[in-house]
Amino acid sequence: MGIHSQDAEGIDPVLKNSEEYKQLMQLKQLRKEKMLQQQSNTQHHSGYKCDKCQCEPIVGTRWHCLDCPSDTSTDFCIDCWHGENETAIHRTAHRLEPVRPNVHTVDGDYTLFTTHSGAYNYLDPNYMPAS
């Protein structure tokens, strides 16, 4: 076997283009997404259904196809995005983008006074309601 150069990550380019390496990278991505899903397991994508397993709503990360026509809005759940996910329109070679649910935060400084008077103006630094 000949000597090959290595890229910046120290991986031989021949190995990097192999099917095994591509599968390893896919499995690493799947593991990362599963861990993110566990953290956001209560987050739902209301109005979105998986185009493979038909689960609705999609829970956790939703995978949206960037190459399918926008009027079809092809989406997959975390369990279906990495496998054989061809449909009548979607092809496996299409690019999929992870769409994570929005996490809503509450600003405690603002909501501290809103329950008392309802007239607190968060934007006015000179206004503090009487307690």
N, C-alpha and C positions, 0 to 999 in steps of 0.2 A: 504494500500500500504506500502511495507517495505521500510526501509532506504537503500539507495544506496550510494556508494562512488562516488566521483567526480574526474575527471581528472584534469590536470594542468590548463586547460581553465575554470574549474568550471562547466563543463557540465556532467550531469549524463550519464554514459556509455550506459544505456538502451535507453535514448533519442538520444544519438549520433548515435546509430545504427538503428534508426527508419527511415522509408521512408520520413517522413516529414522533418527531419533534413537533409537528403541527398538532397532533393529537394531544401531546403533553401540554402544549400551550392552551389548547381548548379546555383540557381538564383543569388547569390552573385557573382559567377564567371562570369555569363552572363553579369551582370551589369558592372563589371570591364572591361570586354572585349568590351562592347558597348562604354564605355567611352574612352578606348584606341583607338577604331575605329574612334570615332569622332575626336580625335587628329590627326590620321594618315589617314584620309578619302581619301586623294589624292594618297596614296601609293597603287600601283598595283603589283600583283604577275603575271607578264607576263609569259605566257606558262602554267598556272595552271587553271583548270576548276573545279568547284564544282561537286562532283560526285552525288549529290542529285538534286539540282535545275538547274545544267548545266550552271550557270553564268560563263562568261569568259571575262576578267581575274578576279580572286578573288581580291576584294578590301578590304584593311584593314588586319585584322588577318586571316591567313590561318591555318586551323586545319589539321594536317597530322597524319595519322594512323601509329602507331609504330608496330602494329601486322599484318597488311596485308602484303602480299608478296611485296618486293621492286619493282618488275617489273610492278605491277599494280598502284603504287603510289596513294593511296586513299587519297583525300583531300576534305575538306568541307569549305564553307564560314562561316562567323560569324552567319548568320541566320539559318544555317542548322546543325551546330556541336552539339548542345545541345538536339535536338529532336530525333525522331525516324529516325535514319540515316542508317538503314541497306540497303545494296546493295547485289548483287549476291555474293560478296566476303566479304565485311565488315560486322561485327556484332556489335551490340550496346555495348557489353561488352569489345570491343577492347579499348586500350589506345590511346587517341588523344593528340598530342603535339601542342601547339600554335607556329606558325612561323610568326613572325612579319616582315614586310618589313624593309629592311635596310634603314636607314636614312643617306643620304650622307651629309657630312659636308665639307666645304671649309675652308682651313687654310688661313686666311687673310694675315698672315705674308709672306707666300709663294707667293700668287697670287698678292700681292701688286706690285712686280717688274716684274712679268712675262709678263705683257702686254706692258711694255716699251721696254725692250731689248730682252726678250726671252732667255737671256744667264745667268740669275741669278741662282746661285747654292745654293740652300737652305742648303745643308750639309756643305758648307764651311763658317765658321764663320768670316773669314777674307775678304771675297769677298762681296763688296757692289757696285752695279752698280751706275754710275754717273747719277744724275737726270737731 
